[in-house]
Amino acid sequence: MNLKTFLLNHFSLPIIKGEISFCFYIEKKARLGKDHVIHSKACELLPDRSGRIKLGEFENFEKILLAGKKEFKHVRLCSFCCKQ
């Protein structure tokens, strides 16, 4: 299942310029001292504003991970909101 299909099935999403917009954030604090986790805006595990950095809007997991790696060396997708 691709990202767009997954999010369409699980979240109510805004439409911008005829495209579906998916906003993602990365945790500032690494989990277990290693990975910074990337979440969708609607994720129940998303940290509060002081504990996250906005990555932006993306349509696929590869672009999300690239954006996360610009912030931190070790990143991964949230297993709750970003199931591939």
N, CA, C and O atoms as a CHARMM CRD file, in Angstrom:
* protein
*
  336
    1    1 MET  N      0.84600  -1.17000   0.00000 PROA 1      0.00000
    2    1 MET  CA     0.00000   0.00000   0.00000 PROA 1      0.00000
    3    1 MET  C      0.89500   1.23900   0.00000 PROA 1      0.00000
    4    1 MET  O      1.85500   1.31100   0.76800 PROA 1      0.00000
    5    2 ASN  N      0.58900   2.20800  -0.85200 PROA 2      0.00000
    6    2 ASN  CA     1.40500   3.41700  -0.86500 PROA 2      0.00000
    7    2 ASN  C      0.90600   4.41400   0.18100 PROA 2      0.00000
    8    2 ASN  O     -0.17400   4.24500   0.74700 PROA 2      0.00000
    9    3 LEU  N      1.69200   5.43800   0.42600 PROA 3      0.00000
   10    3 LEU  CA     1.40000   6.42100   1.46000 PROA 3      0.00000
   11    3 LEU  C      0.06400   7.10300   1.23200 PROA 3      0.00000
   12    3 LEU  O     -0.73200   7.23500   2.16200 PROA 3      0.00000
   13    4 LYS  N     -0.18800   7.53100   0.02000 PROA 4      0.00000
   14    4 LYS  CA    -1.41800   8.25700  -0.28000 PROA 4      0.00000
   15    4 LYS  C     -2.63900   7.38400   0.02400 PROA 4      0.00000
   16    4 LYS  O     -3.59200   7.85700   0.64200 PROA 4      0.00000
   17    5 THR  N     -2.62300   6.14400  -0.39400 PROA 5      0.00000
   18    5 THR  CA    -3.74100   5.22900  -0.15000 PROA 5      0.00000
   19    5 THR  C     -3.93100   4.99700   1.34300 PROA 5      0.00000
   20    5 THR  O     -5.05500   5.02800   1.84200 PROA 5      0.00000
   21    6 PHE  N     -2.83700   4.76400   2.05100 PROA 6      0.00000
   22    6 PHE  CA    -2.92200   4.53500   3.49000 PROA 6      0.00000
   23    6 PHE  C     -3.55200   5.72800   4.20300 PROA 6      0.00000
   24    6 PHE  O     -4.48300   5.56100   4.99100 PROA 6      0.00000
   25    7 LEU  N     -3.05000   6.92300   3.92900 PROA 7      0.00000
   26    7 LEU  CA    -3.56100   8.10300   4.61700 PROA 7      0.00000
   27    7 LEU  C     -4.99400   8.42600   4.22200 PROA 7      0.00000
   28    7 LEU  O     -5.78400   8.86600   5.05700 PROA 7      0.00000
   29    8 LEU  N     -5.33300   8.21300   2.96100 PROA 8      0.00000
   30    8 LEU  CA    -6.71800   8.43300   2.53600 PROA 8      0.00000
   31    8 LEU  C     -7.67500   7.51700   3.28300 PROA 8      0.00000
   32    8 LEU  O     -8.79500   7.91500   3.60200 PROA 8      0.00000
   33    9 ASN  N     -7.24800   6.31400   3.55900 PROA 9      0.00000
   34    9 ASN  CA    -8.09500   5.34900   4.25300 PROA 9      0.00000
   35    9 ASN  C     -8.18100   5.59500   5.75400 PROA 9      0.00000
   36    9 ASN  O     -9.11000   5.11200   6.40100 PROA 9      0.00000
   37   10 HSD  N     -7.22800   6.33800   6.32300 PROA 10     0.00000
   38   10 HSD  CA    -7.17100   6.47200   7.77400 PROA 10     0.00000
   39   10 HSD  C     -7.37300   7.88300   8.32000 PROA 10     0.00000
   40   10 HSD  O     -7.64600   8.04000   9.51100 PROA 10     0.00000
   41   11 PHE  N     -7.24900   8.89700   7.49700 PROA 11     0.00000
   42   11 PHE  CA    -7.33200  10.26300   8.00500 PROA 11     0.00000
   43   11 PHE  C     -8.17200  11.14200   7.08800 PROA 11     0.00000
   44   11 PHE  O     -8.28600  10.88800   5.88900 PROA 11     0.00000
   45   12 SER  N     -8.75100  12.16800   7.67000 PROA 12     0.00000
   46   12 SER  CA    -9.41200  13.19100   6.87200 PROA 12     0.00000
   47   12 SER  C     -8.33500  14.22100   6.54600 PROA 12     0.00000
   48   12 SER  O     -7.70600  14.77000   7.45100 PROA 12     0.00000
   49   13 LEU  N     -8.12100  14.48400   5.27000 PROA 13     0.00000
   50   13 LEU  CA    -6.97800  15.29300   4.84200 PROA 13     0.00000
   51   13 LEU  C     -7.40400  16.53000   4.06500 PROA 13     0.00000
   52   13 LEU  O     -8.40500  16.50200   3.35000 PROA 13     0.00000
   53   14 PRO  N     -6.63800  17.62600   4.20200 PROA 14     0.00000
   54   14 PRO  CA    -6.94900  18.83000   3.43500 PROA 14     0.00000
   55   14 PRO  C     -6.55300  18.67400   1.96900 PROA 14     0.00000
   56   14 PRO  O     -5.60000  17.96400   1.64400 PROA 14     0.00000
   57   15 ILE  N     -7.28000  19.33200   1.10600 PROA 15     0.00000
   58   15 ILE  CA    -6.95900  19.34300  -0.32100 PROA 15     0.00000
   59   15 ILE  C     -6.37600  20.71800  -0.64900 PROA 15     0.00000
   60   15 ILE  O     -6.99600  21.74000  -0.35800 PROA 15     0.00000
   61   16 ILE  N     -5.20500  20.74400  -1.24400 PROA 16     0.00000
   62   16 ILE  CA    -4.55700  21.99400  -1.62500 PROA 16     0.00000
   63   16 ILE  C     -4.22300  21.93300  -3.10300 PROA 16     0.00000
   64   16 ILE  O     -3.52900  21.01800  -3.54600 PROA 16     0.00000
   65   17 LYS  N     -4.71300  22.90600  -3.87500 PROA 17     0.00000
   66   17 LYS  CA    -4.45100  22.97100  -5.32000 PROA 17     0.00000
   67   17 LYS  C     -4.75100  21.64100  -6.00600 PROA 17     0.00000
   68   17 LYS  O     -4.00500  21.21300  -6.88700 PROA 17     0.00000
   69   18 GLY  N     -5.82800  20.99500  -5.60900 PROA 18     0.00000
   70   18 GLY  CA    -6.22000  19.74900  -6.25400 PROA 18     0.00000
   71   18 GLY  C     -5.40900  18.54100  -5.83600 PROA 18     0.00000
   72   18 GLY  O     -5.67000  17.43300  -6.30400 PROA 18     0.00000
   73   19 GLU  N     -4.43300  18.72800  -4.96800 PROA 19     0.00000
   74   19 GLU  CA    -3.59900  17.62200  -4.48900 PROA 19     0.00000
   75   19 GLU  C     -3.89100  17.38800  -3.01500 PROA 19     0.00000
   76   19 GLU  O     -4.31200  18.29900  -2.30200 PROA 19     0.00000
   77   20 ILE  N     -3.66900  16.18900  -2.57800 PROA 20     0.00000
   78   20 ILE  CA    -3.83900  15.88400  -1.16300 PROA 20     0.00000
   79   20 ILE  C     -2.54100  16.23200  -0.44800 PROA 20     0.00000
   80   20 ILE  O     -1.45400  15.87000  -0.90000 PROA 20     0.00000
   81   21 SER  N     -2.66300  16.92700   0.65700 PROA 21     0.00000
   82   21 SER  CA    -1.50800  17.40100   1.40200 PROA 21     0.00000
   83   21 SER  C     -1.29000  16.54800   2.65100 PROA 21     0.00000
   84   21 SER  O     -2.21000  16.37500   3.45000 PROA 21     0.00000
   85   22 PHE  N     -0.08300  16.01600   2.82400 PROA 22     0.00000
   86   22 PHE  CA     0.26300  15.21400   3.98500 PROA 22     0.00000
   87   22 PHE  C      1.40700  15.90800   4.71500 PROA 22     0.00000
   88   22 PHE  O      2.50600  16.02100   4.17300 PROA 22     0.00000
   89   23 CYS  N      1.16500  16.36800   5.92200 PROA 23     0.00000
   90   23 CYS  CA     2.18400  17.08400   6.68200 PROA 23     0.00000
   91   23 CYS  C      2.85500  16.12700   7.67000 PROA 23     0.00000
   92   23 CYS  O      2.18800  15.34500   8.34900 PROA 23     0.00000
   93   24 PHE  N      4.18700  16.20500   7.73700 PROA 24     0.00000
   94   24 PHE  CA     4.95300  15.30600   8.59500 PROA 24     0.00000
   95   24 PHE  C      5.90400  16.08300   9.49500 PROA 24     0.00000
   96   24 PHE  O      6.36100  17.17500   9.15600 PROA 24     0.00000
   97   25 TYR  N      6.19100  15.48700  10.65400 PROA 25     0.00000
   98   25 TYR  CA     7.06800  16.06600  11.66300 PROA 25     0.00000
   99   25 TYR  C      8.06700  15.00700  12.11500 PROA 25     0.00000
  100   25 TYR  O      7.81500  13.80600  12.01200 PROA 25     0.00000
  101   26 ILE  N      9.21300  15.48100  12.62100 PROA 26     0.00000
  102   26 ILE  CA    10.21500  14.56900  13.16700 PROA 26     0.00000
  103   26 ILE  C     10.46200  14.92900  14.63000 PROA 26     0.00000
  104   26 ILE  O     10.50400  16.10400  14.99400 PROA 26     0.00000
  105   27 GLU  N     10.62300  13.90900  15.45200 PROA 27     0.00000
  106   27 GLU  CA    10.89600  14.12600  16.87400 PROA 27     0.00000
  107   27 GLU  C     12.29200  14.71400  17.05400 PROA 27     0.00000
  108   27 GLU  O     13.24200  14.26900  16.41000 PROA 27     0.00000
  109   28 LYS  N     12.41800  15.71200  17.92600 PROA 28     0.00000
  110   28 LYS  CA    13.72500  16.30000  18.21400 PROA 28     0.00000
  111   28 LYS  C     14.60200  15.33900  19.01700 PROA 28     0.00000
  112   28 LYS  O     15.81600  15.28800  18.82200 PROA 28     0.00000
  113   29 LYS  N     13.98300  14.58300  19.91600 PROA 29     0.00000
  114   29 LYS  CA    14.72800  13.66700  20.78200 PROA 29     0.00000
  115   29 LYS  C     14.76200  12.28100  20.15100 PROA 29     0.00000
  116   29 LYS  O     13.73200  11.75200  19.73100 PROA 29     0.00000
  117   30 ALA  N     15.95200  11.70200  20.08900 PROA 30     0.00000
  118   30 ALA  CA    16.10800  10.36000  19.51400 PROA 30     0.00000
  119   30 ALA  C     15.55400   9.30900  20.46500 PROA 30     0.00000
  120   30 ALA  O     15.69700   9.41600  21.68300 PROA 30     0.00000
  121   31 ARG  N     14.92400   8.29800  19.89400 PROA 31     0.00000
  122   31 ARG  CA    14.41600   7.17500  20.68900 PROA 31     0.00000
  123   31 ARG  C     15.57200   6.23300  20.99900 PROA 31     0.00000
  124   31 ARG  O     16.33600   5.86000  20.10800 PROA 31     0.00000
  125   32 LEU  N     15.69600   5.85300  22.25900 PROA 32     0.00000
  126   32 LEU  CA    16.77400   4.97000  22.71700 PROA 32     0.00000
  127   32 LEU  C     18.14600   5.49100  22.28700 PROA 32     0.00000
  128   32 LEU  O     19.07500   4.71800  22.05100 PROA 32     0.00000
  129   33 GLY  N     18.25100   6.82300  22.19000 PROA 33     0.00000
  130   33 GLY  CA    19.51900   7.44200  21.85200 PROA 33     0.00000
  131   33 GLY  C     19.97000   7.29000  20.41800 PROA 33     0.00000
  132   33 GLY  O     21.12000   7.59800  20.10400 PROA 33     0.00000
  133   34 LYS  N     19.08900   6.81800  19.52500 PROA 34     0.00000
  134   34 LYS  CA    19.52300   6.59600  18.15300 PROA 34     0.00000
  135   34 LYS  C     18.60500   7.23600  17.11600 PROA 34     0.00000
  136   34 LYS  O     18.97900   8.22800  16.49000 PROA 34     0.00000
  137   35 ASP  N     17.41300   6.68600  16.92900 PROA 35     0.00000
  138   35 ASP  CA    16.54100   7.11100  15.83100 PROA 35     0.00000
  139   35 ASP  C     15.58900   8.23800  16.21300 PROA 35     0.00000
  140   35 ASP  O     14.97900   8.23100  17.28200 PROA 35     0.00000
  141   36 HSD  N     15.48200   9.20500  15.30600 PROA 36     0.00000
  142   36 HSD  CA    14.47400  10.25300  15.40500 PROA 36     0.00000
  143   36 HSD  C     13.29200   9.77100  14.57000 PROA 36     0.00000
  144   36 HSD  O     13.45600   9.42000  13.40100 PROA 36     0.00000
  145   37 VAL  N     12.10700   9.75400  15.16400 PROA 37     0.00000
  146   37 VAL  CA    10.94000   9.16000  14.52000 PROA 37     0.00000
  147   37 VAL  C     10.11800  10.22200  13.79600 PROA 37     0.00000
  148   37 VAL  O      9.88600  11.31300  14.31600 PROA 37     0.00000
  149   38 ILE  N      9.68300   9.87600  12.57800 PROA 38     0.00000
  150   38 ILE  CA     8.86700  10.75500  11.74300 PROA 38     0.00000
  151   38 ILE  C      7.40400  10.34600  11.88500 PROA 38     0.00000
  152   38 ILE  O      7.06800   9.16500  11.79600 PROA 38     0.00000
  153   39 HSD  N      6.52600  11.34900  12.10900 PROA 39     0.00000
  154   39 HSD  CA     5.09400  11.12000  12.29500 PROA 39     0.00000
  155   39 HSD  C      4.27900  11.97800  11.33100 PROA 39     0.00000
  156   39 HSD  O      4.73400  13.02900  10.87900 PROA 39     0.00000
  157   40 SER  N      3.06900  11.51300  11.02600 PROA 40     0.00000
  158   40 SER  CA     2.11600  12.35700  10.30300 PROA 40     0.00000
  159   40 SER  C      1.48400  13.31600  11.31200 PROA 40     0.00000
  160   40 SER  O      1.53100  13.07900  12.51900 PROA 40     0.00000
  161   41 LYS  N      0.89900  14.39000  10.81100 PROA 41     0.00000
  162   41 LYS  CA     0.28000  15.39200  11.67900 PROA 41     0.00000
  163   41 LYS  C     -0.83900  14.78900  12.52600 PROA 41     0.00000
  164   41 LYS  O     -1.07100  15.23800  13.64800 PROA 41     0.00000
  165   42 ALA  N     -1.52800  13.78700  12.00800 PROA 42     0.00000
  166   42 ALA  CA    -2.66500  13.18600  12.70700 PROA 42     0.00000
  167   42 ALA  C     -2.26800  12.06100  13.66800 PROA 42     0.00000
  168   42 ALA  O     -3.14000  11.46800  14.30300 PROA 42     0.00000
  169   43 CYS  N     -1.00000  11.76000  13.78300 PROA 43     0.00000
  170   43 CYS  CA    -0.55300  10.62600  14.60700 PROA 43     0.00000
  171   43 CYS  C     -0.80700  10.87800  16.09500 PROA 43     0.00000
  172   43 CYS  O     -0.54200  11.96500  16.60700 PROA 43     0.00000
  173   44 GLU  N     -1.31900   9.86300  16.77200 PROA 44     0.00000
  174   44 GLU  CA    -1.55400   9.94700  18.21500 PROA 44     0.00000
  175   44 GLU  C     -0.25000   9.98700  19.00500 PROA 44     0.00000
  176   44 GLU  O     -0.25000  10.41000  20.16200 PROA 44     0.00000
  177   45 LEU  N      0.85500   9.56000  18.41100 PROA 45     0.00000
  178   45 LEU  CA     2.15300   9.53200  19.08900 PROA 45     0.00000
  179   45 LEU  C      3.00400  10.77100  18.80500 PROA 45     0.00000
  180   45 LEU  O      4.13600  10.86200  19.27900 PROA 45     0.00000
  181   46 LEU  N      2.47100  11.72300  18.03800 PROA 46     0.00000
  182   46 LEU  CA     3.19800  12.94700  17.69000 PROA 46     0.00000
  183   46 LEU  C      3.48900  13.75500  18.95500 PROA 46     0.00000
  184   46 LEU  O      2.56800  14.04800  19.71800 PROA 46     0.00000
  185   47 PRO  N      4.75700  14.12200  19.19100 PROA 47     0.00000
  186   47 PRO  CA     5.09300  14.93800  20.36500 PROA 47     0.00000
  187   47 PRO  C      4.46600  16.33300  20.26300 PROA 47     0.00000
  188   47 PRO  O      4.02500  16.75400  19.19300 PROA 47     0.00000
  189   48 ASP  N      4.43600  17.03900  21.40100 PROA 48     0.00000
  190   48 ASP  CA     3.91800  18.40600  21.36500 PROA 48     0.00000
  191   48 ASP  C      4.87400  19.29500  20.56900 PROA 48     0.00000
  192   48 ASP  O      5.95500  18.85600  20.17800 PROA 48     0.00000
  193   49 ARG  N      4.47800  20.52500  20.33500 PROA 49     0.00000
  194   49 ARG  CA     5.24300  21.42800  19.45300 PROA 49     0.00000
  195   49 ARG  C      6.69700  21.60000  19.86300 PROA 49     0.00000
  196   49 ARG  O      7.57600  21.72300  19.01000 PROA 49     0.00000
  197   50 SER  N      6.95100  21.61000  21.15500 PROA 50     0.00000
  198   50 SER  CA     8.33500  21.82000  21.60300 PROA 50     0.00000
  199   50 SER  C      9.22800  20.60700  21.33900 PROA 50     0.00000
  200   50 SER  O     10.45300  20.72600  21.37400 PROA 50     0.00000
  201   51 GLY  N      8.63700  19.45300  21.07700 PROA 51     0.00000
  202   51 GLY  CA     9.40900  18.23100  20.87800 PROA 51     0.00000
  203   51 GLY  C      9.48300  17.74900  19.44600 PROA 51     0.00000
  204   51 GLY  O      9.86300  16.60600  19.19200 PROA 51     0.00000
  205   52 ARG  N      9.12000  18.61800  18.49600 PROA 52     0.00000
  206   52 ARG  CA     9.10400  18.18800  17.09500 PROA 52     0.00000
  207   52 ARG  C      9.54600  19.30100  16.15700 PROA 52     0.00000
  208   52 ARG  O      9.54600  20.47900  16.51200 PROA 52     0.00000
  209   53 ILE  N      9.92400  18.89200  14.94400 PROA 53     0.00000
  210   53 ILE  CA    10.30000  19.81400  13.86900 PROA 53     0.00000
  211   53 ILE  C      9.42100  19.48600  12.67000 PROA 53     0.00000
  212   53 ILE  O      9.27400  18.32000  12.30200 PROA 53     0.00000
  213   54 LYS  N      8.84500  20.50000  12.07000 PROA 54     0.00000
  214   54 LYS  CA     8.01500  20.28600  10.88000 PROA 54     0.00000
  215   54 LYS  C      8.92100  19.99200   9.68900 PROA 54     0.00000
  216   54 LYS  O      9.84400  20.75000   9.39300 PROA 54     0.00000
  217   55 LEU  N      8.64100  18.88100   9.01200 PROA 55     0.00000
  218   55 LEU  CA     9.39700  18.52700   7.80900 PROA 55     0.00000
  219   55 LEU  C      8.73200  19.07800   6.55400 PROA 55     0.00000
  220   55 LEU  O      9.41300  19.46700   5.60600 PROA 55     0.00000
  221   56 GLY  N      7.40700  19.11200   6.54900 PROA 56     0.00000
  222   56 GLY  CA     6.68400  19.61100   5.38900 PROA 56     0.00000
  223   56 GLY  C      5.66200  18.61400   4.88700 PROA 56     0.00000
  224   56 GLY  O      5.26400  17.68600   5.59100 PROA 56     0.00000
  225   57 GLU  N      5.24700  18.83200   3.64600 PROA 57     0.00000
  226   57 GLU  CA     4.21400  18.00500   3.02600 PROA 57     0.00000
  227   57 GLU  C      4.83900  17.11400   1.96300 PROA 57     0.00000
  228   57 GLU  O      5.63300  17.57200   1.14200 PROA 57     0.00000
  229   58 PHE  N      4.47000  15.83000   1.98600 PROA 58     0.00000
  230   58 PHE  CA     5.07200  14.84900   1.08800 PROA 58     0.00000
  231   58 PHE  C      4.03600  13.86800   0.57800 PROA 58     0.00000
  232   58 PHE  O      2.98400  13.67500   1.18700 PROA 58     0.00000
  233   59 GLU  N      4.35300  13.24800  -0.55700 PROA 59     0.00000
  234   59 GLU  CA     3.45800  12.27200  -1.17200 PROA 59     0.00000
  235   59 GLU  C      4.00500  10.85200  -1.12600 PROA 59     0.00000
  236   59 GLU  O      3.28800   9.91300  -1.47400 PROA 59     0.00000
  237   60 ASN  N      5.27300  10.66500  -0.70000 PROA 60     0.00000
  238   60 ASN  CA     5.79900   9.29800  -0.61100 PROA 60     0.00000
  239   60 ASN  C      6.82500   9.18200   0.51800 PROA 60     0.00000
  240   60 ASN  O      7.41000  10.17100   0.95800 PROA 60     0.00000
  241   61 PHE  N      7.02100   7.95000   0.96600 PROA 61     0.00000
  242   61 PHE  CA     7.89500   7.69100   2.10800 PROA 61     0.00000
  243   61 PHE  C      9.35500   8.03900   1.83100 PROA 61     0.00000
  244   61 PHE  O     10.06000   8.48700   2.73500 PROA 61     0.00000
  245   62 GLU  N      9.81400   7.84300   0.61200 PROA 62     0.00000
  246   62 GLU  CA    11.21800   8.12600   0.28900 PROA 62     0.00000
  247   62 GLU  C     11.54100   9.60300   0.50200 PROA 62     0.00000
  248   62 GLU  O     12.58700   9.93800   1.05800 PROA 62     0.00000
  249   63 LYS  N     10.64600  10.48500   0.06000 PROA 63     0.00000
  250   63 LYS  CA    10.87300  11.92600   0.22500 PROA 63     0.00000
  251   63 LYS  C     10.81100  12.33700   1.69000 PROA 63     0.00000
  252   63 LYS  O     11.53600  13.23100   2.12300 PROA 63     0.00000
  253   64 ILE  N      9.94600  11.68200   2.44200 PROA 64     0.00000
  254   64 ILE  CA     9.84700  11.97100   3.87800 PROA 64     0.00000
  255   64 ILE  C     11.16400  11.61300   4.56700 PROA 64     0.00000
  256   64 ILE  O     11.68500  12.39800   5.35900 PROA 64     0.00000
  257   65 LEU  N     11.69600  10.43800   4.26900 PROA 65     0.00000
  258   65 LEU  CA    12.95400  10.00000   4.88500 PROA 65     0.00000
  259   65 LEU  C     14.11800  10.90100   4.48600 PROA 65     0.00000
  260   65 LEU  O     14.97200  11.20200   5.32000 PROA 65     0.00000
  261   66 LEU  N     14.17000  11.33400   3.23300 PROA 66     0.00000
  262   66 LEU  CA    15.23000  12.25400   2.79600 PROA 66     0.00000
  263   66 LEU  C     15.16300  13.56700   3.56700 PROA 66     0.00000
  264   66 LEU  O     16.19200  14.10100   3.97900 PROA 66     0.00000
  265   67 ALA  N     13.95800  14.08400   3.76000 PROA 67     0.00000
  266   67 ALA  CA    13.79300  15.32800   4.51800 PROA 67     0.00000
  267   67 ALA  C     14.22400  15.12800   5.97000 PROA 67     0.00000
  268   67 ALA  O     14.86500  16.00300   6.55200 PROA 67     0.00000
  269   68 GLY  N     13.88100  13.99700   6.54800 PROA 68     0.00000
  270   68 GLY  CA    14.28300  13.70300   7.92100 PROA 68     0.00000
  271   68 GLY  C     15.78500  13.60900   8.07200 PROA 68     0.00000
  272   68 GLY  O     16.34400  14.05500   9.07400 PROA 68     0.00000
  273   69 LYS  N     16.44600  13.02500   7.07000 PROA 69     0.00000
  274   69 LYS  CA    17.90500  12.86400   7.12200 PROA 69     0.00000
  275   69 LYS  C     18.64600  14.18800   6.94500 PROA 69     0.00000
  276   69 LYS  O     19.84100  14.27100   7.22900 PROA 69     0.00000
  277   70 LYS  N     17.95000  15.21500   6.48300 PROA 70     0.00000
  278   70 LYS  CA    18.55400  16.55400   6.43800 PROA 70     0.00000
  279   70 LYS  C     18.62800  17.14600   7.84500 PROA 70     0.00000
  280   70 LYS  O     19.45600  18.01500   8.11800 PROA 70     0.00000
  281   71 GLU  N     17.75800  16.66800   8.73200 PROA 71     0.00000
  282   71 GLU  CA    17.72800  17.15100  10.11900 PROA 71     0.00000
  283   71 GLU  C     18.60700  16.30800  11.04200 PROA 71     0.00000
  284   71 GLU  O     19.34100  16.84200  11.87400 PROA 71     0.00000
  285   72 PHE  N     18.52400  14.98000  10.88400 PROA 72     0.00000
  286   72 PHE  CA    19.23600  14.05200  11.76500 PROA 72     0.00000
  287   72 PHE  C     19.78200  12.87800  10.96000 PROA 72     0.00000
  288   72 PHE  O     19.22100  12.50300   9.93100 PROA 72     0.00000
  289   73 LYS  N     20.88600  12.30100  11.44300 PROA 73     0.00000
  290   73 LYS  CA    21.52700  11.19100  10.72800 PROA 73     0.00000
  291   73 LYS  C     20.68200   9.91700  10.76000 PROA 73     0.00000
  292   73 LYS  O     20.53500   9.24600   9.73800 PROA 73     0.00000
  293   74 HSD  N     20.12900   9.58200  11.92100 PROA 74     0.00000
  294   74 HSD  CA    19.36700   8.33500  12.08300 PROA 74     0.00000
  295   74 HSD  C     17.88100   8.65200  12.22000 PROA 74     0.00000
  296   74 HSD  O     17.44800   9.22700  13.21800 PROA 74     0.00000
  297   75 VAL  N     17.11200   8.27200  11.21100 PROA 75     0.00000
  298   75 VAL  CA    15.67000   8.51800  11.23000 PROA 75     0.00000
  299   75 VAL  C     14.92000   7.25100  10.82500 PROA 75     0.00000
  300   75 VAL  O     15.45900   6.37900  10.14400 PROA 75     0.00000
  301   76 ARG  N     13.67000   7.17500  11.25900 PROA 76     0.00000
  302   76 ARG  CA    12.79500   6.08500  10.82800 PROA 76     0.00000
  303   76 ARG  C     11.36000   6.58900  10.85300 PROA 76     0.00000
  304   76 ARG  O     11.04400   7.58900  11.49900 PROA 76     0.00000
  305   77 LEU  N     10.50300   5.87600  10.13800 PROA 77     0.00000
  306   77 LEU  CA     9.08900   6.21100  10.10100 PROA 77     0.00000
  307   77 LEU  C      8.38400   5.61200  11.31100 PROA 77     0.00000
  308   77 LEU  O      8.74600   4.52900  11.77100 PROA 77     0.00000
  309   78 CYS  N      7.39600   6.30300  11.82000 PROA 78     0.00000
  310   78 CYS  CA     6.58300   5.79900  12.92100 PROA 78     0.00000
  311   78 CYS  C      5.85800   4.53300  12.47600 PROA 78     0.00000
  312   78 CYS  O      5.22800   4.51400  11.41800 PROA 78     0.00000
  313   79 SER  N      5.94600   3.49300  13.26800 PROA 79     0.00000
  314   79 SER  CA     5.29300   2.23200  12.90500 PROA 79     0.00000
  315   79 SER  C      3.78000   2.29700  13.11000 PROA 79     0.00000
  316   79 SER  O      3.05800   1.40800  12.65900 PROA 79     0.00000
  317   80 PHE  N      3.29900   3.33200  13.78100 PROA 80     0.00000
  318   80 PHE  CA     1.86400   3.49500  14.00000 PROA 80     0.00000
  319   80 PHE  C      1.19900   4.24900  12.85000 PROA 80     0.00000
  320   80 PHE  O      0.16300   3.81500  12.34600 PROA 80     0.00000
  321   81 CYS  N      1.77900   5.36800  12.43100 PROA 81     0.00000
  322   81 CYS  CA     1.11100   6.20900  11.42700 PROA 81     0.00000
  323   81 CYS  C      1.70100   6.10200  10.02400 PROA 81     0.00000
  324   81 CYS  O      1.08500   6.57800   9.07100 PROA 81     0.00000
  325   82 CYS  N      2.85500   5.50100   9.87100 PROA 82     0.00000
  326   82 CYS  CA     3.51800   5.43800   8.55600 PROA 82     0.00000
  327   82 CYS  C      3.81200   4.00500   8.13800 PROA 82     0.00000
  328   82 CYS  O      4.92200   3.69600   7.70400 PROA 82     0.00000
  329   83 LYS  N      2.83400   3.14100   8.26500 PROA 83     0.00000
  330   83 LYS  CA     3.02600   1.74800   7.85000 PROA 83     0.00000
  331   83 LYS  C      3.12800   1.68800   6.33500 PROA 83     0.00000
  332   83 LYS  O      2.29800   2.25800   5.62600 PROA 83     0.00000
  333   84 GLN  N      4.14400   0.99700   5.84400 PROA 84     0.00000
  334   84 GLN  CA     4.35600   0.91400   4.39400 PROA 84     0.00000
  335   84 GLN  C      3.63400  -0.26000   3.80200 PROA 84     0.00000
  336   84 GLN  O      3.70300  -0.48200   2.59300 PROA 84     0.00000
